[in-house]
Amino acid sequence: MTILLTVIGIALFAVGLLFSIAWHELGHLSTAKLFGIRVPQYMVGFGPTLFSRRKGETEYGIKAIPMGGYIRMIGMFPPGDDGKLEARSTSPWRGMIEDARTAAYEELQPGDEKRLFYTRKPWKRVIVMFAGPFMNLVLAVAIFMGVAMTFGFATQTTEVAGVQKCVIAQSEERDTCAADDPVSPAHAAGLKEGDKIVAFDGAPVHDWDTLSSRIRDTIGPAAITVERDGRQQVLEATLLENLVAKKDADGEVVSGEFVKAGYLGFAAKTEILPLTFTESFDRMGDMMENGVEAVVAIPSKVPDLWNAAFNDGERKDDSPVGVVGAARISGEVLNLDVPAQNIVATFLMLLAGFNLSLFLFNMLPLLPLDGGHIAGALWESVRRQVARVFRRPDPGPFDVAKLMPVAYVVAGIFICFTLLVLVADIVNPVKIS
């Protein structure tokens, strides 16, 4: 049964991956057609074609390797300096440029002169190239908001899950009381498991973040209003100063860092609770911020990945994961011993995270990524605006094809990194609990 569920999980992820890719390319396709650019091909996957059908002027199909997708647009690059496709050169760098330019015109037909990608205004080209990653962002936001508002996330509440008997600095790696440890304020005040704290020093509290902040800001006497057995009662506590985990501006615990603050001495109960629209939107913003930080941090992860892949090093939880690793995680999700709704929510969040990664990764201003073409169109717009201001001749379209040698280098780096992640995902995968 475990193997069967794993296979089903991997298959479901493959379907989600194909849909995400198709959704991405649909953004490019729809906007290209909107602006009159001819698109001969719309393909999901790479390699040999498994299925295709021509509708109108576009061939739609699925290829064997579900590792990406593409649409072919006529005239992605402008002609050479002489206005024509340049003759082949013996220079390898020039050859790369001419190969790219030739591919952009190899399906040119009569009447296409006015339907070339490079002839469109820069803002239109930006829209066409941005539309693909934007579709992934829309899908990620829709999935995330849907899960957050219907299912929810594990959230600390103001209900008491347990009471500490003594005061122990959170930096100390022990959970048993010593003879000289002071009694915890919560235990001395009579706080019990199952109590729900509804007010602190007379001020109502409805969430853990508010309660936690007020406890940390208080050293000395405080009135704790709790709801117990359907009735409210006030407990008098004297909060002590203790070394507690540091929190950042978002209220998240900073691992390994501690500060002195007020201490009551109880554990908050955690429940899975749906979020409001505003809370979900804020949490989505945090997810995007974390995603940006993860993309920026990718180069720093390479040594750990190498050690995990070839030196039997530890594979950290925040290690980059490729398609194979994500598929393995998806298979593990279906084997979790949790309610079915938890499995569905976890799988959807995995798909949302994948789409957010596609958006962020494709927005890098590097060829051959979408962000590289966007950067080229924006640079062309700046050049033309500067020429207009200084009354200089129009410099014409920016020849992105001249950056293809750089694109090949970038693609080579990406391929090497992808292979490294693939090896790590196979021999030392990230696992979920």
Residue pairs with C-beta under 8 A, 6 or more apart in sequence:
2 335
5 331
5 334
5 335
6 331
6 332
6 334
6 335
7 331
8 331
8 334
9 327
9 330
9 331
9 332
9 333
9 334
9 335
9 347
10 327
10 328
10 330
10 331
12 330
12 334
12 347
13 326
13 327
13 330
13 331
13 347
13 350
13 351
14 66
14 327
16 351
16 354
17 66
17 323
17 327
17 354
18 44
18 45
18 62
18 66
20 136
20 139
20 351
20 354
20 355
20 358
21 44
21 45
21 66
21 68
21 69
22 44
22 69
23 135
23 136
23 139
24 69
24 132
24 133
24 135
24 136
24 358
24 362
25 42
25 43
25 44
25 69
25 70
25 71
25 132
26 135
27 131
27 132
27 133
27 134
27 135
28 71
28 73
28 128
28 129
28 131
28 132
29 39
29 42
29 58
29 71
30 131
31 127
31 128
31 131
32 39
32 71
32 73
32 117
32 128
33 39
35 120
35 124
35 127
35 128
36 114
36 115
36 120
37 73
37 74
37 75
37 115
37 116
37 117
37 120
37 128
38 57
38 73
38 74
38 109
38 112
38 115
39 57
39 58
39 71
39 72
39 73
39 74
40 57
40 58
40 59
40 72
40 74
40 107
41 58
41 59
41 61
41 70
41 71
41 72
42 58
42 59
42 60
42 61
42 71
43 49
43 52
43 59
43 60
43 61
43 62
43 63
43 69
43 70
43 71
44 61
44 62
44 63
44 66
44 69
45 62
45 63
45 64
45 65
45 66
45 67
45 68
45 69
46 63
46 64
46 65
46 67
46 68
46 69
46 70
47 63
47 64
47 65
48 63
48 64
49 61
49 62
49 63
49 64
50 61
50 62
50 63
50 64
51 61
51 62
52 59
52 60
52 61
52 62
53 59
53 60
53 61
54 60
66 323
67 323
72 107
73 117
73 128
74 104
74 105
74 107
74 108
74 112
74 115
74 116
74 117
75 104
75 105
75 108
75 112
75 115
75 116
75 117
75 118
75 119
76 100
76 103
76 104
76 117
76 118
76 373
76 400
77 100
77 101
77 104
77 118
77 399
77 400
77 401
78 118
78 396
78 397
78 399
78 401
79 85
79 101
79 105
80 86
80 98
80 101
85 98
85 101
85 102
85 105
86 94
86 98
86 101
87 98
88 95
88 98
89 95
89 98
93 405
96 404
96 405
96 408
97 401
97 402
97 404
97 405
99 404
100 401
100 404
101 401
104 117
104 401
117 125
117 128
118 125
118 397
119 397
120 128
122 377
122 378
122 380
122 381
122 384
123 377
123 381
125 373
125 374
125 377
126 374
126 377
126 378
129 370
129 371
129 373
129 374
129 377
130 370
130 374
132 362
132 370
133 358
133 359
133 362
133 363
133 370
133 371
134 359
136 355
136 356
136 358
136 359
136 362
137 355
137 356
137 359
139 352
139 355
140 352
140 353
140 355
140 356
140 359
141 284
143 348
143 349
143 351
143 352
143 355
144 280
144 283
144 284
144 287
144 349
144 352
145 277
145 280
145 281
145 284
146 348
147 345
147 348
147 349
147 352
148 274
148 275
148 279
148 280
148 283
148 284
149 274
149 275
149 276
149 277
149 280
150 274
151 272
151 274
151 341
151 344
151 345
152 272
152 273
152 274
152 275
153 272
153 273
153 275
153 283
154 270
154 271
154 272
155 208
155 270
155 271
155 272
155 273
156 208
156 268
156 269
156 270
157 196
157 207
157 208
157 268
157 269
157 270
157 271
157 273
158 196
158 197
158 198
158 205
158 206
158 207
158 208
158 211
158 268
159 194
159 195
159 196
159 197
159 268
159 269
159 271
160 186
160 191
160 192
160 193
160 194
160 195
160 196
160 197
160 226
160 266
160 267
160 268
160 269
161 193
161 266
161 267
161 268
161 269
161 270
162 193
162 266
162 267
163 184
163 186
163 187
163 191
163 192
163 193
163 265
163 266
163 267
164 184
164 186
164 187
164 265
164 266
164 267
165 177
165 183
165 184
165 187
166 177
166 178
166 181
166 182
166 183
166 184
166 187
166 265
167 181
167 182
167 183
167 184
167 185
167 240
167 242
167 263
167 265
168 174
168 175
168 177
168 181
169 242
169 243
169 258
170 242
170 243
170 244
170 245
170 258
171 243
171 258
182 240
184 240
184 263
184 264
184 265
184 266
185 237
185 238
185 239
185 240
185 263
185 264
185 265
186 237
186 264
186 265
186 266
187 265
188 237
188 238
189 224
189 235
189 236
189 237
189 238
190 235
191 224
191 226
191 235
191 237
191 264
191 266
192 228
194 228
195 226
195 227
195 228
196 226
196 227
196 228
197 205
197 211
197 224
197 225
197 226
198 204
198 205
198 225
198 226
198 227
198 232
199 205
199 223
199 224
199 225
200 211
200 214
200 215
200 218
200 222
200 223
200 224
200 225
201 214
201 218
201 222
201 223
202 223
202 225
203 214
205 211
205 214
208 268
209 251
211 268
212 247
212 251
212 268
213 251
215 239
215 261
215 262
215 263
215 264
216 244
216 261
216 262
217 261
217 262
218 239
218 262
219 239
219 240
219 241
219 262
220 238
220 239
221 236
221 237
221 238
221 239
222 236
222 237
222 238
222 239
223 234
223 235
223 236
223 237
224 234
224 235
224 236
224 237
224 264
225 232
225 233
225 234
225 235
226 232
226 233
226 234
226 235
237 264
239 262
239 263
239 264
240 262
240 263
241 260
241 261
241 262
241 263
242 260
242 261
242 262
242 263
243 258
243 259
243 260
244 258
244 259
244 260
244 261
244 263
245 253
245 254
245 257
245 258
245 259
246 253
246 254
246 257
246 258
246 259
247 253
247 254
248 254
250 286
272 342
275 283
287 353
287 356
288 356
288 360
291 353
291 356
291 357
291 360
292 360
294 318
294 320
295 357
295 360
295 361
295 364
298 320
298 417
301 318
301 319
301 320
302 417
302 420
304 313
304 314
304 315
304 316
304 319
305 319
305 320
305 420
305 421
305 424
306 313
306 420
307 313
307 314
308 314
308 315
308 316
308 319
308 424
308 427
308 428
309 420
309 423
309 424
309 427
309 428
310 423
312 428
313 428
315 424
315 428
315 429
315 430
317 430
319 424
319 430
320 421
321 329
321 421
321 425
321 430
322 418
322 421
322 422
322 425
324 422
324 425
324 426
325 421
325 424
325 425
325 429
325 430
326 350
326 354
328 425
328 429
329 350
329 429
329 430
329 431
329 432
330 347
330 350
332 431
332 432
333 343
333 346
333 347
333 350
333 432
334 343
334 347
336 342
336 343
336 346
336 432
361 369
362 369
362 370
362 371
363 369
363 370
363 371
363 374
364 371
364 372
365 371
365 372
365 374
365 375
366 372
366 406
366 407
366 410
367 373
367 376
367 400
367 403
367 404
367 406
367 407
367 410
368 407
368 410
368 411
369 410
372 400
372 403
372 407
373 400
376 398
376 400
376 403
377 398
379 398
380 397
380 398
383 395
383 398
384 394
384 395
386 392
387 393
387 394
387 395
388 394
